[in-house]
Amino acid sequence: MAKVIMIQGTMSGAGKSLLVAGLCRIFKQDGYRVAPFKSQNMALNSFITAEGLEMGRAQVMQAEAAGIEPMVCMNPILLKPTNHTGSQVIVNGEVLGNMSARDYFSYKKQLVPQIKKAFRKLEEYADIIVIEGAGSPAEINLKENDIVNMGLAELVDAPVLLAGDIDRGGVFAQLLGTLMLLTDDEKNRVKGLIINKFRGDKSILDPGIEMLEEKGNVPVVGVVPYMNLSLEDEDSLSERFDHRGKGLIDLAVIHYPRISNFTDFNVFEQFPEVSVRYVTSISELQTPDMIFLPGSKNTMGDLKWMRQNGLESAVKKLAEEIPVFGICGGYQMLGNEISDPDGIEEGGVMRGMELLPIVTVLQKEKRRCQTSGMLESIDGTLKELSGCSYTGYEIHMGKTVCADGRDGELPSVVQAKDNTNVCGSYIHGLFDEGSIADAIVQALAKKKGVQLDDAAFMDYKSFKDREYDKLAETLRLYLNMEEIYGMLTEAHLE
């Protein structure tokens, strides 16, 4: 049996994902086989494993921190919102179907055997399993049949560390209020409190910490400072979306309502003179050096959104002067037409942006696979990408073919012949491996006639490894790891 510890939070965005990743890194550095686990994740950022199974990227990030390959048993249930009241439900990497929030709430208890099965499989590998909760354990309306917070902690008999976000204010009320809303049995599971994202002099907090421990009767095991790390986070709460500053090379990512897999562009954030801005309007778009159209959980709906707010026209006009690159849903949007005969999204037929000579038919069957190879010949500004090696994955519900009806496999990157500025691809993670991101940045600098800093380009994997080490180093300084090690207990699955 593996030993376990669980991180829960007072709210979404309290920093649970990074705390789990940091503990995974620390336990790995200390010589243990460690793995992350989150029974249910709600996110539009997903990943395809080597077996072709789909899981949330937060657990992929945590697996990277642990130094192991992502396994779908780390995230047996993935909910991908399709609208404000419903989600696509993915169980053990396979699509179960679309459900309304009410229907899923009634159904989720039936998934407990799948959660147990996934956890047992992970136990075969790991010495230590670091579990992540979701949202808050004190959501009274969601506590019935809970399978991701205290319900899961009870299921596997896990001790809990409760984290609060001081950066948003009210951290003492967050932590004490959460404890007050727990049952006695649930509260007894909370072995330590973490004040996360602190800025300033910790001594100023000391009187509050004393009162917190006295009133909550739970020790504070760490005050963790705010960390500027370039690591993945939960999609709906990403601070990346708030960046507005412009670098010497300015990249704009269209932030439509159902944006997915925006992690495709994280690699560009490691370049000190490059800005990555997520834009929702023409006024925010301005005049970037390159535009990316990311993935979407509702391609037709998000294209309609772009059409209605004027971003489609603005992007088409800018495509005459600067590169425009679509990934997955964004790639489908750039084509001549999107049809949805089975009502997967909006139903019917919709005109695309007519920038790429392709048409897409949405299909019920989701394509899920990892892929690698070498990029074919590319012309224009991005010609230096020709022959670059790539590794990534595909995850989409649509078949895309040439608009003229010709048979045959489309290249990994499709380019418009009459406008070499426009490119599209189904490959997520295309920019992460090798020198593709660096080649794009250098090509844009050459086109703009500017000289970038000569700092050596670090491949993205090495860059992330360094970030995980920085995360672990910080947590070792500010968490009482001796106490945390003492809290680890063997899992006892009901």
Disulfide bonds with the S-S distance in Angstrom:
none
